[in-house]
Amino acid sequence: TMEKHDFSKGALRMISPGKVFRRDTDDATHSHQFHQIEGLVIDKNITMGDLKGTLEVVMKKMFGEDRKIRLRPSYFPFTEPSVEVDVSCFK
């Protein structure tokens, strides 16, 4: 369903985790099924720094405060700018 957001009450913010299914053939670097998290913020004066800080907090809460987080510039035709997030696996 769609609803109108009242921006006088603040920004629109959401996080949407979920399972993704694609028509990919499984190989060493691709899977037809994986999990993905998407986020959206609509407000005035939002910057890439806001995104970076939010991603770092979410990843550390999910995977542990001792994890190293790296954002890599990337290209996705449906977002600009685009980044990918790497999270360390080992201490």
C-alpha positions, 0 to 999 in steps of 0.5 A, a space after each residue: 500500500 502507498 501512503 503519503 508521508 507528512 514531512 512536517 513530522 520529520 524525515 522518511 527513514 526505512 530499512 528493508 532486509 530480505 531474501 532475494 531471488 534472481 535468475 543467476 546461475 550459481 557459481 563461485 561468486 554468484 548465487 540465485 538466492 541471497 540476503 540484501 538490506 536496503 535503506 532509504 532516507 528522504 530529507 533535506 541536507 542528507 549527505 554521503 557522510 550520513 549514509 556512511 555513518 548509518 551503514 557503519 552503525 548498522 553493520 557493527 550492530 549486526 556483526 559485532 563492534 570489533 568488525 572493520 567496515 569498508 565502503 567501496 565506490 561502485 556503479 549501479 545504474 539505479 542509484 547515484 552515488 553507489 557504494 558496496 560494503 565489506 565487513 571483516 570476517 575475522 579478528 
